[in-house]
Amino acid sequence: MPKEQKPVLGQIPCPHCPEQMNVKHDKNSDPFGHCEECGGQLRVGGNPARVRKFVARYPWAAKPSEGVAVPVTVTVQEKPTATAPVTVAEPAPAPRRRASFADALGLLGGANAA
């Protein structure tokens, strides 16, 4: 007798790999995540505070008996337009004057000090 497949409620980023993790309800109707790619699992149930925080962030994962209205938001991501790179010429550094031996003697309090 095959096991009944539970419907996928939604997807969240997998904490173990760069793929998406499917979220379903476990046997207690708490959210449970499973990644098909890496086999990682995310158990949300068992702690009511953790379940409340998860459902607050992902309202679509609420228990079916709670009747939470799920807001639907459609976002369209526009492709960035290609712009030509801007090159800025850095100003040429000012030439540095090299100190002479007389300047060094002046700093040390030598005979040619002004």
Secondary structure in CASP SS format (residue, H / E / C, confidence):
PFRMAT SS
TARGET T0000
AUTHOR 0000-0000-0000
METHOD secondary structure of the structure
MODEL  1
M C 1.00
P C 1.00
K C 1.00
E C 1.00
Q C 1.00
K C 1.00
P C 1.00
V C 1.00
L C 1.00
G E 1.00
Q E 1.00
I E 1.00
P E 1.00
C C 1.00
P C 1.00
H C 1.00
C C 1.00
P C 1.00
E C 1.00
Q E 1.00
M E 1.00
N E 1.00
V E 1.00
K E 1.00
H E 1.00
D C 1.00
K C 1.00
N C 1.00
S C 1.00
D C 1.00
P E 1.00
F E 1.00
G E 1.00
H E 1.00
C C 1.00
E C 1.00
E C 1.00
C C 1.00
G C 1.00
G C 1.00
Q E 1.00
L E 1.00
R E 1.00
V C 1.00
G C 1.00
G C 1.00
N C 1.00
P H 1.00
A H 1.00
R H 1.00
V H 1.00
R H 1.00
K H 1.00
F H 1.00
V H 1.00
A H 1.00
R H 1.00
Y C 1.00
P H 1.00
W H 1.00
A H 1.00
A C 1.00
K C 1.00
P H 1.00
S H 1.00
E H 1.00
G C 1.00
V C 1.00
A C 1.00
V C 1.00
P C 1.00
V C 1.00
T C 1.00
V C 1.00
T C 1.00
V C 1.00
Q C 1.00
E C 1.00
K C 1.00
P C 1.00
T C 1.00
A C 1.00
T C 1.00
A C 1.00
P C 1.00
V C 1.00
T C 1.00
V C 1.00
A C 1.00
E C 1.00
P C 1.00
A C 1.00
P C 1.00
A C 1.00
P C 1.00
R C 1.00
R C 1.00
R C 1.00
A C 1.00
S C 1.00
F H 1.00
A H 1.00
D H 1.00
A H 1.00
L H 1.00
G H 1.00
L H 1.00
L C 1.00
G C 1.00
G C 1.00
A C 1.00
N C 1.00
A C 1.00
A C 1.00
END
